[in-house]
Amino acid sequence: MIKHKQRVAMRDLTQLNGEDADTAAKNRLGGRDLNIFRVMMNHPKLTRRWTVFAGHVLHKQTLPFRDRELLILRIGWLNQSEYEWAQHVEIAKRGGMAEEEIERIKRAPEADWNAHEAALLRAADELFENSVVSDQTWATLAQTYSIEQLMDVVFTIGQYNLVSWALNSFGVPLDDFLPGAKA
């Protein structure tokens, strides 16, 4: 992974009040303020609006957990987003994905995947490289996915591509509980 210099300072979220404090509180994970939100709260209005969309993509979309995480991890890897990768490796592991599978995502879609999973990973590669999912990849996914699910594939990749750009550009450091974080 590429290391990025921190460009945007992390806010002390305990100093927020009103709507900004509510926004920060809604985005705590297990009582922790994640570094992504400590940075994003430098722009509270943007954060409030972005988290609605991000929340849909992460928690309310139509894709199965495993498929969603394959997409997120692949686009995070393609963008060399250390923070995105580290966060979602932990999420994927908690959801039952094996370390070997997670490592295979780095080589995808050439690695040993079934046709559906290879198509998911190829969709991430195609959007990253060409800004469009190919007809062949779309057709493969359409064999098992509804139109809503196909749309969620594109928006999941797009959301986490955007987040990877932001994380890399702002230089958000790893949260202290993630492997590889500075002590």
MDTraj code that builds the backbone (N, CA, C; nanometers):
import mdtraj as md
import numpy as np

residues = "MET ILE LYS HIS LYS GLN ARG VAL ALA MET ARG ASP LEU THR GLN LEU ASN GLY GLU ASP ALA ASP THR ALA ALA LYS ASN ARG LEU GLY GLY ARG ASP LEU ASN ILE PHE ARG VAL MET MET ASN HIS PRO LYS LEU THR ARG ARG TRP THR VAL PHE ALA GLY HIS VAL LEU HIS LYS GLN THR LEU PRO PHE ARG ASP ARG GLU LEU LEU ILE LEU ARG ILE GLY TRP LEU ASN GLN SER GLU TYR GLU TRP ALA GLN HIS VAL GLU ILE ALA LYS ARG GLY GLY MET ALA GLU GLU GLU ILE GLU ARG ILE LYS ARG ALA PRO GLU ALA ASP TRP ASN ALA HIS GLU ALA ALA LEU LEU ARG ALA ALA ASP GLU LEU PHE GLU ASN SER VAL VAL SER ASP GLN THR TRP ALA THR LEU ALA GLN THR TYR SER ILE GLU GLN LEU MET ASP VAL VAL PHE THR ILE GLY GLN TYR ASN LEU VAL SER TRP ALA LEU ASN SER PHE GLY VAL PRO LEU ASP ASP PHE LEU PRO GLY ALA LYS ALA".split()
xyz = np.array([
    [0.0825, -0.1184, 0.0000],
    [0.0000, 0.0000, 0.0000],
    [0.0870, 0.1249, 0.0000],
    [0.0370, 0.2243, -0.0641],
    [0.1060, 0.3528, -0.0686],
    [0.0752, 0.4295, 0.0598],
    [0.1770, 0.4811, 0.1229],
    [0.1587, 0.5652, 0.2419],
    [0.1345, 0.7078, 0.1941],
    [0.0368, 0.7736, 0.2527],
    [0.0026, 0.9097, 0.2138],
    [0.0228, 1.0034, 0.3317],
    [0.0804, 1.1179, 0.3056],
    [0.1027, 1.2200, 0.4069],
    [-0.0311, 1.2764, 0.4527],
    [-0.0473, 1.2917, 0.5841],
    [-0.1706, 1.3500, 0.6362],
    [-0.1746, 1.4977, 0.6010],
    [-0.2798, 1.5364, 0.5280],
    [-0.2973, 1.6746, 0.4845],
    [-0.4095, 1.7466, 0.5582],
    [-0.5059, 1.6707, 0.6069],
    [-0.6196, 1.7301, 0.6762],
    [-0.6165, 1.6804, 0.8206],
    [-0.6101, 1.7757, 0.9115],
    [-0.6006, 1.7422, 1.0543],
    [-0.7287, 1.6759, 1.1040],
    [-0.7148, 1.5995, 1.2096],
    [-0.8308, 1.5373, 1.2724],
    [-0.8873, 1.6329, 1.3772],
    [-1.0185, 1.6507, 1.3727],
    [-1.0859, 1.7377, 1.4691],
    [-1.1073, 1.6638, 1.6003],
    [-1.1087, 1.7401, 1.7069],
    [-1.1462, 1.6872, 1.8376],
    [-1.2987, 1.6894, 1.8402],
    [-1.3592, 1.5752, 1.8218],
    [-1.5039, 1.5692, 1.8093],
    [-1.5761, 1.5946, 1.9412],
    [-1.5032, 1.5925, 2.0519],
    [-1.5659, 1.6246, 2.1804],
    [-1.5947, 1.7735, 2.1911],
    [-1.5368, 1.8538, 2.1048],
    [-1.5563, 1.9988, 2.1081],
    [-1.6742, 2.0448, 2.0218],
    [-1.7395, 1.9507, 1.9529],
    [-1.8518, 1.9864, 1.8672],
    [-1.9783, 2.0043, 1.9491],
    [-2.0726, 2.0800, 1.8940],
    [-2.2017, 2.0927, 1.9604],
    [-2.3122, 2.0949, 1.8566],
    [-2.4352, 2.0850, 1.9043],
    [-2.5516, 2.0912, 1.8167],
    [-2.5535, 1.9800, 1.7130],
    [-2.5923, 2.0190, 1.5916],
    [-2.6056, 1.9239, 1.4811],
    [-2.4736, 1.8548, 1.4487],
    [-2.3628, 1.9271, 1.4618],
    [-2.2319, 1.8675, 1.4348],
    [-2.2002, 1.7569, 1.5356],
    [-2.2321, 1.7802, 1.6620],
    [-2.2097, 1.6768, 1.7647],
    [-2.2979, 1.5557, 1.7386],
    [-2.4212, 1.5807, 1.6950],
    [-2.5115, 1.4694, 1.6616],
    [-2.4570, 1.3872, 1.5460],
    [-2.4039, 1.4551, 1.4442],
    [-2.3461, 1.3848, 1.3292],
    [-2.2297, 1.2970, 1.3734],
    [-2.1425, 1.3519, 1.4552],
    [-2.0278, 1.2749, 1.5043],
    [-2.0754, 1.1540, 1.5854],
    [-2.1730, 1.1740, 1.6714],
    [-2.2227, 1.0658, 1.7565],
    [-2.2840, 0.9532, 1.6736],
    [-2.3563, 0.9876, 1.5673],
    [-2.4200, 0.8866, 1.4816],
    [-2.3174, 0.8001, 1.4090],
    [-2.1957, 0.8498, 1.3955],
    [-2.0945, 0.7773, 1.3197],
    [-1.9894, 0.7103, 1.4064],
    [-2.0124, 0.7057, 1.5357],
    [-1.9215, 0.6332, 1.6248],
    [-1.9394, 0.4841, 1.6029],
    [-1.8320, 0.4131, 1.6140],
    [-1.8348, 0.2675, 1.6004],
    [-1.7888, 0.2073, 1.7323],
    [-1.8804, 0.1426, 1.8016],
    [-1.8455, 0.0851, 1.9313],
    [-1.7946, 0.1891, 2.0293],
    [-1.8496, 0.3099, 2.0221],
    [-1.8084, 0.4180, 2.1111],
    [-1.6824, 0.4904, 2.0666],
    [-1.6264, 0.4514, 1.9530],
    [-1.5022, 0.5125, 1.9028],
    [-1.5315, 0.6101, 1.7898],
    [-1.4561, 0.7179, 1.7886],
    [-1.4571, 0.8089, 1.6749],
    [-1.3507, 0.7619, 1.5776],
    [-1.3937, 0.7137, 1.4622],
    [-1.2987, 0.6670, 1.3612],
    [-1.2261, 0.7861, 1.2992],
    [-1.1025, 0.7631, 1.2601],
    [-1.0229, 0.8700, 1.2006],
    [-1.0876, 0.9291, 1.0759],
    [-1.1558, 0.8476, 0.9962],
    [-1.2213, 0.9014, 0.8777],
    [-1.3206, 1.0117, 0.9167],
    [-1.3942, 0.9926, 1.0259],
    [-1.4909, 1.0939, 1.0678],
    [-1.4236, 1.2096, 1.1402],
    [-1.3129, 1.1831, 1.2071],
    [-1.2381, 1.2919, 1.2703],
    [-1.1840, 1.3871, 1.1638],
    [-1.1519, 1.3344, 1.0470],
    [-1.1084, 1.4188, 0.9349],
    [-1.2290, 1.4788, 0.8631],
    [-1.3265, 1.3958, 0.8302],
    [-1.4422, 1.4439, 0.7543],
    [-1.5184, 1.5543, 0.8272],
    [-1.5165, 1.5554, 0.9585],
    [-1.5909, 1.6573, 1.0327],
    [-1.5264, 1.7954, 1.0240],
    [-1.4202, 1.8087, 0.9456],
    [-1.3720, 1.9411, 0.9082],
    [-1.4706, 2.0072, 0.8119],
    [-1.5618, 1.9272, 0.7568],
    [-1.6664, 1.9759, 0.6653],
    [-1.7978, 1.9085, 0.7067],
    [-1.8577, 1.9550, 0.8163],
    [-1.9754, 1.8874, 0.8713],
    [-2.0940, 1.8769, 0.7751],
    [-2.1203, 1.9797, 0.6975],
    [-2.2349, 1.9738, 0.6057],
    [-2.2152, 1.8638, 0.5022],
    [-2.0960, 1.8555, 0.4462],
    [-2.0653, 1.7490, 0.3503],
    [-2.0795, 1.6131, 0.4181],
    [-2.0250, 1.6003, 0.5364],
    [-2.0280, 1.4729, 0.6078],
    [-2.1711, 1.4272, 0.6330],
    [-2.2572, 1.5196, 0.6753],
    [-2.3981, 1.4840, 0.7008],
    [-2.4635, 1.4275, 0.5753],
    [-2.4399, 1.4882, 0.4623],
    [-2.5039, 1.4442, 0.3386],
    [-2.4395, 1.3163, 0.2838],
    [-2.3088, 1.3095, 0.2916],
    [-2.2375, 1.1917, 0.2419],
    [-2.2733, 1.0670, 0.3216],
    [-2.2870, 1.0797, 0.4533],
    [-2.3124, 0.9611, 0.5346],
    [-2.4479, 0.8977, 0.5063],
    [-2.5434, 0.9734, 0.4559],
    [-2.6721, 0.9139, 0.4178],
    [-2.6495, 0.8151, 0.3034],
    [-2.5786, 0.8586, 0.2009],
    [-2.5497, 0.7713, 0.0872],
    [-2.4583, 0.6561, 0.1292],
    [-2.3526, 0.6888, 0.2015],
    [-2.2580, 0.5860, 0.2455],
    [-2.3276, 0.4817, 0.3318],
    [-2.4193, 0.5263, 0.4167],
    [-2.4940, 0.4340, 0.5009],
    [-2.5812, 0.3397, 0.4198],
    [-2.6415, 0.3923, 0.3127],
    [-2.7199, 0.3047, 0.2247],
    [-2.6297, 0.1978, 0.1633],
    [-2.5186, 0.2411, 0.1083],
    [-2.4295, 0.1474, 0.0398],
    [-2.3751, 0.0430, 0.1376],
    [-2.3439, 0.0835, 0.2574],
    [-2.2853, -0.0110, 0.3531],
    [-2.3893, -0.0996, 0.4220],
    [-2.5074, -0.0462, 0.4506],
    [-2.6005, -0.1213, 0.5353],
    [-2.7359, -0.1545, 0.4737],
    [-2.7779, -0.0848, 0.3697],
    [-2.9163, -0.0991, 0.3243],
    [-2.9315, -0.1447, 0.1799],
    [-2.8245, -0.1713, 0.1125],
    [-2.8336, -0.2103, -0.0276],
    [-2.8788, -0.3551, -0.0436],
    [-2.8895, -0.3989, -0.1685],
    [-2.9459, -0.5303, -0.2001],
    [-2.8431, -0.6415, -0.2137],
    [-2.7161, -0.6098, -0.2134],
    [-2.6137, -0.7127, -0.2333],
    [-2.5880, -0.7909, -0.1054],
    [-2.5566, -0.9201, -0.1195],
    [-2.5155, -0.9967, -0.0015],
    [-2.3852, -0.9401, 0.0559],
    [-2.3665, -0.9588, 0.1847],
    [-2.2478, -0.9092, 0.2552],
    [-2.1183, -0.9449, 0.1810],
    [-2.1019, -1.0714, 0.1500],
    [-1.9775, -1.1166, 0.0877],
    [-1.9514, -1.0456, -0.0451],
    [-2.0544, -1.0328, -0.1274],
    [-2.0384, -0.9676, -0.2568],
    [-2.0005, -0.8208, -0.2386],
    [-2.0676, -0.7558, -0.1442],
    [-2.0361, -0.6153, -0.1159],
    [-1.8907, -0.6001, -0.0738],
    [-1.8443, -0.6866, 0.0150],
    [-1.7062, -0.6756, 0.0632],
    [-1.6045, -0.7087, -0.0458],
    [-1.6364, -0.8019, -0.1334],
    [-1.5467, -0.8276, -0.2468],
    [-1.5281, -0.6999, -0.3282],
    [-1.6376, -0.6311, -0.3566],
    [-1.6310, -0.5071, -0.4344],
    [-1.5522, -0.3984, -0.3615],
    [-1.5822, -0.3798, -0.2345],
    [-1.5155, -0.2739, -0.1574],
    [-1.3664, -0.3016, -0.1456],
    [-1.3316, -0.4249, -0.1133],
    [-1.1894, -0.4576, -0.0994],
    [-1.1159, -0.4439, -0.2322],
    [-1.1788, -0.4859, -0.3407],
    [-1.1105, -0.4769, -0.4697],
    [-1.0854, -0.3314, -0.5094],
    [-1.1867, -0.2453, -0.4967],
    [-1.1649, -0.1059, -0.5366],
    [-1.0685, -0.0370, -0.4400],
    [-1.0733, -0.0739, -0.3124],
    [-0.9761, -0.0200, -0.2172],
    [-0.8346, -0.0600, -0.2532],
    [-0.8180, -0.1858, -0.2935],
    [-0.6858, -0.2337, -0.3341],
    [-0.6394, -0.1631, -0.4618],
    [-0.7270, -0.1525, -0.5603],
    [-0.6896, -0.0863, -0.6860],
    [-0.6450, 0.0581, -0.6621],
    [-0.7097, 0.1249, -0.5675],
    [-0.6732, 0.2630, -0.5340],
    [-0.5570, 0.2724, -0.4364],
    [-0.5068, 0.1571, -0.3915],
    [-0.3993, 0.1542, -0.2925],
    [-0.4352, 0.2401, -0.1711],
    [-0.5591, 0.2251, -0.1262],
    [-0.6091, 0.2997, -0.0113],
    [-0.5876, 0.2179, 0.1151],
    [-0.4809, 0.2491, 0.1845],
    [-0.4430, 0.1732, 0.3036],
    [-0.5564, 0.1719, 0.4074],
    [-0.6172, 0.2866, 0.4310],
    [-0.7231, 0.2953, 0.5317],
    [-0.8445, 0.2123, 0.4895],
    [-0.8875, 0.2291, 0.3645],
    [-1.0040, 0.1543, 0.3164],
    [-0.9796, 0.0046, 0.3243],
    [-0.8645, -0.0370, 0.2764],
    [-0.8290, -0.1784, 0.2778],
    [-0.8294, -0.2324, 0.4207],
    [-0.7600, -0.1649, 0.5111],
    [-0.7468, -0.2147, 0.6487],
    [-0.8827, -0.2233, 0.7186],
    [-0.9656, -0.1217, 0.7027],
    [-1.0981, -0.1238, 0.7663],
    [-1.1812, -0.2407, 0.7151],
    [-1.1818, -0.2586, 0.5825],
    [-1.2707, -0.3606, 0.5269],
    [-1.2127, -0.5016, 0.5342],
    [-1.0832, -0.5159, 0.5510],
    [-1.0285, -0.6481, 0.5833],
    [-1.0870, -0.6929, 0.7167],
    [-1.0893, -0.6031, 0.8137],
    [-1.1445, -0.6382, 0.9453],
    [-1.2939, -0.6694, 0.9360],
    [-1.3680, -0.5894, 0.8601],
    [-1.5117, -0.6130, 0.8427],
    [-1.5350, -0.7475, 0.7746],
    [-1.4585, -0.7753, 0.6696],
    [-1.4728, -0.9011, 0.5959],
    [-1.4423, -1.0212, 0.6859],
    [-1.3378, -1.0113, 0.7653],
    [-1.3031, -1.1202, 0.8572],
    [-1.4141, -1.1439, 0.9592],
    [-1.4665, -1.0355, 1.0156],
    [-1.5762, -1.0502, 1.1129],
    [-1.6983, -1.1139, 1.0475],
    [-1.7139, -1.0926, 0.9167],
    [-1.8262, -1.1506, 0.8439],
    [-1.8008, -1.2908, 0.7924],
    [-1.6857, -1.3480, 0.8237],
    [-1.6586, -1.4863, 0.7891],
    [-1.5680, -1.5102, 0.6700],
    [-1.5166, -1.4059, 0.6081],
    [-1.4238, -1.4272, 0.4968],
    [-1.2879, -1.4711, 0.5504],
    [-1.2287, -1.5674, 0.4821],
    [-1.0992, -1.6203, 0.5233],
    [-0.9862, -1.5298, 0.4753],
    [-0.8784, -1.5306, 0.5515],
    [-0.7593, -1.4507, 0.5174],
    [-0.7117, -1.4815, 0.3755],
    [-0.7140, -1.6083, 0.3367],
    [-0.6685, -1.6490, 0.2037],
    [-0.7546, -1.5851, 0.0954],
    [-0.8847, -1.5798, 0.1172],
    [-0.9749, -1.5165, 0.0198],
    [-0.9455, -1.3675, 0.0081],
    [-0.9253, -1.3044, 0.1204],
    [-0.8960, -1.1609, 0.1219],
    [-0.7664, -1.1339, 0.0462],
    [-0.6658, -1.2140, 0.0684],
    [-0.5386, -1.1969, -0.0033],
    [-0.5564, -1.2186, -0.1538],
    [-0.6441, -1.3123, -0.1895],
    [-0.6703, -1.3408, -0.3317],
    [-0.7315, -1.2223, -0.4044],
    [-0.8021, -1.1369, -0.3317],
    [-0.8640, -1.0194, -0.3928],
    [-0.7592, -0.9309, -0.4595],
    [-0.6399, -0.9301, -0.4061],
    [-0.5314, -0.8499, -0.4637],
    [-0.4966, -0.8964, -0.6050],
    [-0.5157, -1.0251, -0.6340],
    [-0.4810, -1.0812, -0.7656],
    [-0.6023, -1.0905, -0.8575],
    [-0.7170, -1.0587, -0.8076],
    [-0.8436, -1.0760, -0.8801],
    [-0.8448, -0.9949, -1.0087],
    [-0.9263, -1.0303, -1.1044],
    [-1.0138, -1.1464, -1.1070],
    [-0.9465, -1.2720, -1.1627],
    [-0.8156, -1.2667, -1.1818],
    [-0.7448, -1.3822, -1.2371],
    [-0.7333, -1.4966, -1.1383],
    [-0.7480, -1.4660, -1.0105],
    [-0.7355, -1.5698, -0.9079],
    [-0.8512, -1.6690, -0.9193],
    [-0.8479, -1.7697, -0.8366],
    [-0.9435, -1.8798, -0.8411],
    [-1.0771, -1.8401, -0.7787],
    [-1.1678, -1.7821, -0.8589],
    [-1.3006, -1.7413, -0.8146],
    [-1.4051, -1.8124, -0.8987],
    [-1.5252, -1.8263, -0.8450],
    [-1.6325, -1.8782, -0.9293],
    [-1.6714, -1.7686, -1.0295],
    [-1.7523, -1.8015, -1.1285],
    [-1.7840, -1.7074, -1.2373],
    [-1.8490, -1.5794, -1.1844],
    [-1.9389, -1.5929, -1.0886],
    [-2.0076, -1.4758, -1.0329],
    [-1.9096, -1.3846, -0.9598],
    [-1.8268, -1.4420, -0.8723],
    [-1.7307, -1.3617, -0.7967],
    [-1.6271, -1.2976, -0.8886],
    [-1.5823, -1.3722, -0.9895],
    [-1.4877, -1.3151, -1.0866],
    [-1.5510, -1.1965, -1.1588],
    [-1.6789, -1.2075, -1.1915],
    [-1.7477, -1.0972, -1.2589],
    [-1.7593, -0.9757, -1.1664],
    [-1.7861, -0.9969, -1.0394],
    [-1.7901, -0.8852, -0.9448],
    [-1.6561, -0.8117, -0.9415],
    [-1.5500, -0.8881, -0.9279],
    [-1.4171, -0.8286, -0.9197],
    [-1.3782, -0.7622, -1.0523],
    [-1.4189, -0.8246, -1.1615],
    [-1.3933, -0.7663, -1.2940],
    [-1.4705, -0.6347, -1.3093],
    [-1.5927, -0.6277, -1.2554],
    [-1.6697, -0.5033, -1.2614],
    [-1.5922, -0.3897, -1.1936],
    [-1.5321, -0.4181, -1.0784],
    [-1.4516, -0.3158, -1.0107],
    [-1.3334, -0.2745, -1.0974],
    [-1.2653, -0.3722, -1.1554],
    [-1.1514, -0.3415, -1.2419],
    [-1.1948, -0.2587, -1.3628],
    [-1.3053, -0.2969, -1.4246],
    [-1.3517, -0.2281, -1.5450],
    [-1.3943, -0.0844, -1.5148],
    [-1.4654, -0.0644, -1.4052],
    [-1.5034, 0.0726, -1.3697],
    [-1.3808, 0.1553, -1.3341],
    [-1.2858, 0.0955, -1.2653],
    [-1.1622, 0.1652, -1.2293],
    [-1.0835, 0.2052, -1.3543],
    [-1.0751, 0.1140, -1.4495],
    [-0.9919, 0.1371, -1.5683],
    [-1.0643, 0.2089, -1.6818],
    [-1.1958, 0.1816, -1.6997],
    [-1.2656, 0.2292, -1.8190],
    [-1.3938, 0.3070, -1.7902],
    [-1.4313, 0.3197, -1.6671],
    [-1.5533, 0.3906, -1.6266],
    [-1.6819, 0.3278, -1.6782],
    [-1.6783, 0.1989, -1.7113],
    [-1.7975, 0.1278, -1.7568],
    [-1.7788, -0.0214, -1.7317],
    [-1.8891, -0.0879, -1.6941],
    [-1.8880, -0.2333, -1.6819],
    [-1.9112, -0.2891, -1.8221],
    [-1.8280, -0.3831, -1.8644],
    [-1.8399, -0.4399, -1.9991],
    [-1.9699, -0.5182, -2.0147],
    [-2.0116, -0.5369, -2.1378],
    [-2.1326, -0.6152, -2.1666],
    [-2.1207, -0.7573, -2.1132],
    [-2.0044, -0.8177, -2.1301],
    [-1.9848, -0.9555, -2.0848],
    [-1.9970, -0.9665, -1.9329],
    [-1.9331, -0.8746, -1.8608],
    [-1.9397, -0.8769, -1.7145],
    [-2.0823, -0.8506, -1.6681],
    [-2.1485, -0.7542, -1.7304],
    [-2.2877, -0.7223, -1.6959],
    [-2.3776, -0.8442, -1.7161],
    [-2.3595, -0.9114, -1.8304],
    [-2.4420, -1.0284, -1.8618],
    [-2.4200, -1.1406, -1.7599],
    [-2.2955, -1.1605, -1.7194],
    [-2.2664, -1.2636, -1.6194],
    [-2.3356, -1.2302, -1.4875],
    [-2.3258, -1.1065, -1.4431],
    [-2.3897, -1.0670, -1.3175],
    [-2.5419, -1.0706, -1.3291],
    [-2.5946, -1.0369, -1.4465],
    [-2.7403, -1.0350, -1.4680],
    [-2.8016, -1.1751, -1.4631],
    [-2.7192, -1.2789, -1.4730],
    [-2.7710, -1.4157, -1.4603],
    [-2.8246, -1.4429, -1.3199],
    [-2.7702, -1.3732, -1.2203],
    [-2.8131, -1.3974, -1.0819],
    [-2.8622, -1.2724, -1.0105],
    [-2.8383, -1.1563, -1.0661],
    [-2.8742, -1.0305, -1.0009],
    [-2.9934, -0.9633, -1.0662],
    [-3.0740, -0.8958, -0.9837],
    [-3.1818, -0.8099, -1.0326],
    [-3.1222, -0.6771, -1.0810],
    [-3.2063, -0.5942, -1.1423],
    [-3.1605, -0.4615, -1.1841],
    [-3.1143, -0.3807, -1.0626],
    [-3.1887, -0.3872, -0.9531],
    [-3.1465, -0.3151, -0.8320],
    [-3.0080, -0.3599, -0.7868],
    [-2.9839, -0.4894, -0.7893],
    [-2.8527, -0.5398, -0.7479],
    [-2.7432, -0.4949, -0.8445],
    [-2.7715, -0.4951, -0.9730],
    [-2.6724, -0.4474, -1.0701],
    [-2.6404, -0.3002, -1.0444],
    [-2.7433, -0.2230, -1.0137],
    [-2.7203, -0.0820, -0.9815],
    [-2.6382, -0.0683, -0.8534],
    [-2.6675, -0.1533, -0.7544],
    [-2.5903, -0.1483, -0.6302],
    [-2.4436, -0.1871, -0.6525],
    [-2.4169, -0.2751, -0.7472],
    [-2.2773, -0.3073, -0.7810],
    [-2.2047, -0.1793, -0.8230],
    [-2.2633, -0.1075, -0.9159],
    [-2.1989, 0.0132, -0.9687],
    [-2.1836, 0.1194, -0.8590],
    [-2.2886, 0.1399, -0.7799],
    [-2.2811, 0.2430, -0.6768],
    [-2.1905, 0.2036, -0.5607],
    [-2.1787, 0.0760, -0.5319],
    [-2.0844, 0.0326, -0.4281],
    [-1.9417, 0.0621, -0.4726],
    [-1.9094, 0.0241, -0.5933],
    [-1.7749, 0.0512, -0.6451],
    [-1.7498, 0.2012, -0.6494],
    [-1.8492, 0.2759, -0.6974],
    [-1.8334, 0.4212, -0.7063],
    [-1.8159, 0.4873, -0.5710],
    [-1.8962, 0.4483, -0.4734],
    [-1.8863, 0.5050, -0.3383],
    [-1.7479, 0.4799, -0.2799],
    [-1.6996, 0.3571, -0.2915],
    [-1.5710, 0.3259, -0.2293],
    [-1.4523, 0.3718, -0.3125],
    [-1.4726, 0.3966, -0.4397],
    [-1.3705, 0.4631, -0.5194],
    [-1.3555, 0.6070, -0.4688],
    [-1.4683, 0.6765, -0.4539],
    [-1.4678, 0.8136, -0.4026],
    [-1.4047, 0.8197, -0.2635],
    [-1.4459, 0.7290, -0.1757],
    [-1.3917, 0.7287, -0.0398],
    [-1.2407, 0.7025, -0.0432],
    [-1.1970, 0.6121, -0.1284],
    [-1.0530, 0.5850, -0.1403],
    [-0.9779, 0.7097, -0.1852],
    [-1.0339, 0.7807, -0.2823],
    [-0.9704, 0.9060, -0.3266],
    [-0.9575, 1.0039, -0.2107],
    [-1.0664, 1.0187, -0.1342],
    [-1.0655, 1.1123, -0.0220],
    [-0.9635, 1.0691, 0.0837],
    [-0.9671, 0.9425, 0.1221],
    [-0.8745, 0.8928, 0.2232],
    [-0.7293, 0.9136, 0.1811],
    [-0.6998, 0.8811, 0.0559],
    [-0.5632, 0.8974, 0.0058],
    [-0.5244, 1.0445, -0.0012],
    [-0.6133, 1.1276, -0.0525],
    [-0.5816, 1.2697, -0.0693],
    [-0.5702, 1.3436, 0.0628],
    [-0.6566, 1.3094, 0.1592],
    [-0.6522, 1.3748, 0.2893],
    [-0.5440, 1.3154, 0.3786],
    [-0.4991, 1.1935, 0.3464],
    [-0.3963, 1.1270, 0.4265],
    [-0.4480, 1.0789, 0.5604],
    [-0.5686, 1.0223, 0.5616],
    [-0.6280, 0.9753, 0.6875],
    [-0.5447, 0.8588, 0.7418],
    [-0.4916, 0.8725, 0.8629],
    [-0.4124, 0.7637, 0.9207],
    [-0.5012, 0.6489, 0.9693],
    [-0.4419, 0.5305, 0.9763],
    [-0.5134, 0.4148, 1.0269],
    [-0.5584, 0.4385, 1.1714],
    [-0.6761, 0.3868, 1.2030],
    [-0.7219, 0.3899, 1.3419],
    [-0.6296, 0.3026, 1.4247],
    [-0.6109, 0.3403, 1.5512],
    [-0.5121, 0.2714, 1.6350],
    [-0.5388, 0.1236, 1.6561],
    [-0.6602, 0.0762, 1.6332],
    [-0.6920, -0.0646, 1.6534],
    [-0.6671, -0.1495, 1.5285],
    [-0.6278, -0.0867, 1.4180],
    [-0.6056, -0.1610, 1.2943],
    [-0.4611, -0.2081, 1.2834],
    [-0.4402, -0.3270, 1.2275],
    [-0.3025, -0.3735, 1.2055],
    [-0.2263, -0.2723, 1.1191],
    [-0.1050, -0.2433, 1.1582],
    [-0.0209, -0.1515, 1.0825],
    [-0.0300, -0.0074, 1.1295],
    [-0.1186, 0.0221, 1.2256],
    [-0.1317, 0.1576, 1.2758],
    [-0.0088, 0.1949, 1.3583],
    [0.0258, 0.3225, 1.3514],
    [0.1382, 0.3713, 1.4324],
    [0.0970, 0.3710, 1.5778],
    [0.1895, 0.3251, 1.6612],
    [0.1600, 0.3183, 1.8054],
    [0.1691, 0.4545, 1.8695],
])
top = md.Topology()
chain = top.add_chain()
for i, resn in enumerate(residues, 1):
    res = top.add_residue(resn, chain, resSeq=i)
    for name in ("N", "CA", "C"):
        top.add_atom(name, md.element.get_by_symbol(name[0]), res)
traj = md.Trajectory(xyz[None], top)
